[in-house]
């Protein structure tokens, strides 16, 4: 029988080598620090915070959509009760009927509508645009006006390059947005024209024509004609001026120039009734006891400064800031300013702040002031403060981020032609 084998013999030399290797590895092994243990916990906290932020933003966007839908439904139902669409009912539809009959759409100087913010004081061009709505019942026209105005607000943001849902939510929470959609007036269509002009700014004639349409609808936006001049889009500037003149004078020609001679007097009379009670630069100064002459001089000076900034930024090739300065100059130039005029700020914010910033949140505070009339002096001051802070954040803030296509919004206008902008 074979002898039973015992355990293999151990080599003393190999054992010592193995022991030395183990000791060396132990000495050079990485030491576990406290940060190595905490890091996974910190990452978890970071993910939790991000999830909470996303959930909160989603909740706010959904709540804003529900709130908007509720007041739109309320406006549509009030339209059936002859409440909604105040401007459309009292000013635009009667003016449209007048121009279709070849009559003047303007009230007389002693008409009580002048003193109650219910008079039609726009060029006849706007009345002709509204004329198709006279073919349908007034409640239906009001309903179309409310829904159309709301859709145009969303399009203004989209055309300006806004893709942040939170910006849409805050814009729909603005008191000026509600005021403009509720009354169905020209402020939202003017903002839409300017947003389109920005979107297709590389097509000089088209962009200029859109600016001209905005000026023809409401003359106080004339500083926007400086935008194509500042950026050396000469064909756009010429087209804008020509389109504005043709639409204003052409629409007046269709009614035999009725009301043209007395139009400046009508505007002065309207300013006497409304300026001191509005939120314009001159109106707020007069509410604080400043004389009319000094208040008008201050408004003219501020308008001139903003027009100069528009030209300066345009010469430097900063398209977005030039447009923003033009928008602010228009708001500074008007002797009468109501909340719905501030829909123009949507254009400035869209092109300069396409993601959520303080400028989108601040105008929500205008729910604290009445849409028409000053209220207290603090309420009267709140509107110009909101406009000034929001405008300054757009005008003097950080450089604009890329637009929706990832391209910078600055254009190389020093060559005399704007760089191609495909949108």
Secondary structure, DSSP 8 states (H G I E B T S, - for coil): -----------HHHHHHHHHHHHHHHHHS----HHHHHHHHHHHHHHHHHHHHHHHHHHHHHHHHHHHHHHHHHHHHHHHTT-S-HHIIIIIHHHHHHHHTT---S--TT-GGGGGT----S-HHHHHHHGGGGGS-HHHHHHHHHHHHHHHHHHHHHHTT---HHHHHHHHT-HHHHHHHHHT-SHHHHHHHHHHHHHTTTSHHHHHHHHHHHHHH-GGGGGGHHHHHHTT-HHHHHHHHHHHHHHHHHHHHHTTTTTSTTHHHHHHHHHHHHGGGSSSHHHHHHHTT--HHHHHHHHHHHHHHHHHHHHHHHHTT-HHHHHHHHHHHHHHH-S---GGGGGHHHHHHHHH--S--HHHHHGGGGGGS-SSS--SHHHHHHHHHHHHHHHHHHHSSS-----TTS--S---GGGSS------
